[in-house]
């Protein structure tokens, strides 16, 4: 499932805009006579902008079409639309198709990786992705995979993988690790206090009264953790089942609370200190961290060392094949772009013109910063003289 994301990553620039009074169905550019409309641009822009930090904060990136953020995102979207169109044209030229059966097979592989159909559906729901959208994305990714395979056959042998391993051995070093699962009962005093203060019935209560309510809520959650711990101690085999039902860490709960292998510094200190003091097969008492109350089950420990070649061989081969395929695809896209007949019907969507505006905005911002710095220096000098 990483193909399309990797391809998009190759051509990502930064962050940007729209506007110019065009109607939705008006063409903003043509690529080998294939039209790209303002509607296509707006949909792609909105999809990316909504996921950016500023978009999530409610900042309208379209408000100022000449802002740096707007220009940068505009350039990124235009380039991605060009790349997508060129790829689609090459796919059509080579008559590459993907059957429903191939998509279903890819879906089954994803389900198997997640665990089962129920977990798979839950993951989709949590990420706000519909099954139809996933099938559409998979179809595109499978077409791209077939395209790359048709451009050049990629094969990485064991000897090449061994050479990579020997040259990058430090990459396969690892510190002490434990594998653990946990059940979390969320209990953060600051968050609980914020919720309590926000309730209408608590308006006008003193700080002491609010603190008492916070303590009562924390005690209530601790009691829940105690009840769960008792169930786990009665039968450790039920840990995964209980984690799925009770843990507030929804992502790990899908895996029965499993956090996989982790090094000591990868978790908050309170959690790591306990986990790394435990023997495999044992369950902790209640552990409190900034996230709440945890019950930890350690299942394995791995001493610091270097992963053997046999252990990582398949990962290296897959990585090297992916890198080679991306290089082949990028080289072909670069060549297609050089020879493509691209016409920009509005300079607002011409990457070269957008770059000129970005440069001008950057110079303007730098000038403002220099002037502000000079003024601050002058004021500091005057203050010293006094």
Secondary structure as GFF3:
##gff-version 3
##sequence-region A 1 386
A	DSSP	alpha_helix	3	11	.	.	.	ID=ss1
A	DSSP	beta_strand	27	31	.	.	.	ID=ss2
A	DSSP	beta_strand	34	37	.	.	.	ID=ss3
A	DSSP	alpha_helix	38	49	.	.	.	ID=ss4
A	DSSP	alpha_helix	53	56	.	.	.	ID=ss5
A	DSSP	alpha_helix	68	93	.	.	.	ID=ss6
A	DSSP	alpha_helix	100	114	.	.	.	ID=ss7
A	DSSP	alpha_helix	117	126	.	.	.	ID=ss8
A	DSSP	alpha_helix	131	151	.	.	.	ID=ss9
A	DSSP	alpha_helix	158	167	.	.	.	ID=ss10
A	DSSP	three_ten_helix	169	172	.	.	.	ID=ss11
A	DSSP	beta_strand	173	174	.	.	.	ID=ss12
A	DSSP	beta_strand	177	186	.	.	.	ID=ss13
A	DSSP	alpha_helix	189	198	.	.	.	ID=ss14
A	DSSP	three_ten_helix	200	202	.	.	.	ID=ss15
A	DSSP	alpha_helix	207	234	.	.	.	ID=ss16
A	DSSP	three_ten_helix	236	238	.	.	.	ID=ss17
A	DSSP	alpha_helix	239	246	.	.	.	ID=ss18
A	DSSP	alpha_helix	250	253	.	.	.	ID=ss19
A	DSSP	beta_strand	258	263	.	.	.	ID=ss20
A	DSSP	three_ten_helix	264	266	.	.	.	ID=ss21
A	DSSP	alpha_helix	269	275	.	.	.	ID=ss22
A	DSSP	beta_strand	282	283	.	.	.	ID=ss23
A	DSSP	beta_strand	287	289	.	.	.	ID=ss24
A	DSSP	beta_strand	292	302	.	.	.	ID=ss25
A	DSSP	beta_strand	305	306	.	.	.	ID=ss26
A	DSSP	alpha_helix	309	339	.	.	.	ID=ss27
A	DSSP	beta_strand	342	344	.	.	.	ID=ss28
A	DSSP	three_ten_helix	347	349	.	.	.	ID=ss29
A	DSSP	alpha_helix	351	385	.	.	.	ID=ss30
###
